[in-house]
Amino acid sequence: MGKKNPKTPKASYDVPMIRDFLDHLLWELRISHYELTTPKTDKVHQELKGQLTKYVKKRNTVGLLASNQLAASATPDEVERASVILKERLSNQRKVAIDHLEALADVFDEALRCASKPDTIYIKRHNPSDVH
């Protein structure tokens, strides 16, 4: 009698939801960065708004990032100075986050392919006894 191969478990992650979450987060970062680096206007960037709206409607969710605005009871000059500093720091952080998420896109795609099809060749399995 040969050894029985244990059945490979079904995917335990909701891959489409994870993919939507990562895409939604990237669009929110892009919008935040755009708003922080673009002079104030009454116009909203339509492509950015449209991409974000797609995820808000599909997943019935709201924003994934904290507000870019400052609420304070300080003097107008103090609020203005704090706003400038906050805007600059957030802008830099958002740009770095966008770059990092975009750099990891291939890794996320690979991981999501493996998570959605655990029975395929994508995953190299190790027995616990193989690990020393």
Buried (B, 14 or more C-beta within 10 A) or exposed (E): EEEEEEEEEEBEEEBEEBBBBBBBBBBBBBBBBBBBBEEEEEEEBEEBEEBBEBBBEEEEEEEBEEEBEBEEEEEEEEBEEEBEEBBEEBBEBBBEBBEEBEEEEEEBEEBBEBBBBBEEEEEEEEEEEEEE
